[in-house]
């Protein structure tokens, strides 16, 4: 018997190919020069093209991993994740968006590991939990995260703390050009930041984390997009 999920995939691709014009890929047939790369968490509820309303190929480079981590490990050292660095190094991309999301399973798993409630993970998952562990430990030890709330609220604060940590890492890395823009967002589909599910809230503007300063730096119409959970 044919797997129903396979049929759904094939039907979806048929609908996709029937919906795009013949010249859909003409401008990017031989090369790509996306202005932005968005590093997001691997999650079925978080669509990178969807959150930015991107429907044309070649505009957004879209790597994802467990915990939207901008780094990876090579020879025992933290380096910029190659999936993110590739467009910066090779396609002229000069804007990096780090996108966490509310209710993040990766941050939850790391939080549970740090607090002693975590489960054993396969090596391919355990690696990313391990790399995220110092961020969660630092966040819990800091004054920024209020730990006198329920676990879900702690996790959402840690999501934002992690976004800040990833932005800082990229801004300090020698592998990222000084003139690159690095922005931090949290994609909210749980109405944690406001009443608009699916909004990406701008929490970090090239290292600036004060909401008033961020709001002053962008057009007034986007002020509702600026929110932070952390002080």
N, C-alpha and C positions, 0 to 999 in steps of 0.2 A: 504494500500500500504506500502511495506517495505521501511524504511528509507534508502536512498542511502548511507548516511554516515555510517550507521551500516554495510551495505554490504561491504563498503570499508575497515572498520576495520576488519571484518571477513576475507576478501580476503587477507589483509595484514598479519594477523596472520597465515593464511594458508601458505603463501609464506615464512614466518619466520620459521615455524616448518618444512617445507620441505627443507629449506636451511641449517639447522644445523644438524650435525652428531648425532647419537644416544648417544654418550658419551660426548656431549657438556657440561653437568652439572656435570659430574662425580667427578671432583676435588673439587667441592664446594657443593656437594649434602647435606652434613651434617653440614657444617660450612663455614664461610667466614672470610677471613683475608685480606681485601683490603688494599694495601699500601697507597692509597690516597682517600681523600674525597673532592669532589668539590661542593661548595655551589654556586649555580648559580641563576640567575633571572628566574622567571617563564615566558617563552616566547616561542611561537611556532617556532620562527626563530632561536632559540639557542638550539642545540642538544648537551647535555653534552658528551655522548659517541662519537658522531660524531666529535666534535671539537678536541678530543684527539685521535681519530682513535682507539677507544677501541671496540673490537668485541668479547672479551672473558668475560664470567661472572666471578665475584669475584675480579676484579682488581680495579674497581672504584665505590665508594659509591656516590650516586647522588641526594642529596636533593636539592630542589629549593624552592624559595619563592619570594614574591613581593619585588624587590629591592635587591636581593642577600644579605639579612641581616643575619649576623652571630649571632645576638642576638634575644632574645624574652623577654617577660615580665612575671614575676612570682611574685605575692605578691607585686606589685609595684616596683620591682627591675629588672634591666637588667641582664639576665643570658645568657649563651651560648645556642643558639638554639639547642634543643634536637635532631633534625634531623641530625644536624652536629656533635653534641657531641657523639651520640651513637656509631659510629664506633671508635672514639678516646678512649672512655671509655671501650668498650667491644670487639673490634675485632683487637686491636693492630695497628690501623691506626696511622701513625705518620707524615703524610704530608697533609696539608690543603691548598686547592686552593680556593681563593675567586674570583669569576668571574663575573664582570659586563659586560655590552655590550653597544655599541653605540646605540643612539636613544632610550634609555631605557624609557618605558612608566611609570614605577614606579617613576623614578626620575623626569620625566616630570610632572606627576600628583602632586608630592610633591612641585616642583618648582612653579607650578601654584597655589597651595594652599597657599604657602608662599607669593606669589606676589599678591594674591587676585583674581586670575582668575580661581580658581579651582571649580569643581563641587562637589555636595554632593555625597558621596560614600556609598555603603552598609557597615554596621559595620565591616564585615570581611575584607574589603579592607581598610576602614578608619583607622583601627588599625595599619596597616603596614605603611600607609602614615604618621600617627602620630609619629610612632617610627623613621621614616626617617627624619622627619621635623627638628630636631636639627642639623643634619648633613648638610642639605641643607642651613639652616640659617647660620651656622658657615662658610660654604664654601662661601656664597655670601658676608659675612662680612669680609672675609679674603683677603689678598693681592694675594693669589694664583690663584683665579678665576677672569678672565677678564670679567667683566660684560658689557663692551662697545662693545659687538658683538651681533649678533642675538640670539634669544632664543635657537635655536637648538645647537649653539656652546656653549652657557652657560651650557645647559643640559649635553653635552658630557664632559665638564670639571667637572661638578658635579658628573657624573658617576665615573670618576677617583678619585675624592675627597672622594666619598663614599667608594670605594674599599680600599683606604688608611685607612679610619676610621674603617672599619670592620677588617682589618689586625691588626691595633693597638689594638682594643678591644680584639681580640683573644690572642695576644701576652701578654697582661697585665692581662688576666683572670687566676685566680687560678685553674679553671677547666681544663685548657689546660696544659699538661706537658711542662716543660721548654725546653725539647729536641725536641719538635714537630717543624716541619718546616711549616711556614705560608707564602704563596706566594699570591700576588695580580695580577690579569690579567684583561684586557679588551678585550672582543671578538668583533672584528670589521668586520661587514658585510656591512659597508657603505663607506669604503675607507676613513675614517677620519684620521687614523694613518699612512696609507701607501696604496700601490696599490694591496695588497693581501687580498681580501675579505675572511673572515673566519679565519683569523689569530688571535690567542690569544696573545696579546702583554703583555709582562711581565713588569709591572709598579712598582711592590713593591716586594723586595726580603727580607723577614724576617725583615721588617721595613726600609730597605735601599731603598731610592727613587731616588737617583742620577743615571741617566742613564749610565754614564760612569763607576761608581762603580759597577753597576749591570752587565754591559757588561764584565767588567774585571773578574767577579766572575764565568762566564760561558764560555764554549768553544766558540771560535771565530766564528764558523759556525752559532751560534744562535744570533749573534749581531743584525741581522735584526728584531728579535723578541722583541727587547728592545726599547721602545718608551714611551714618556710621553707628555701629553698636558700641564700639570701644571709645573711650575718652581720649 
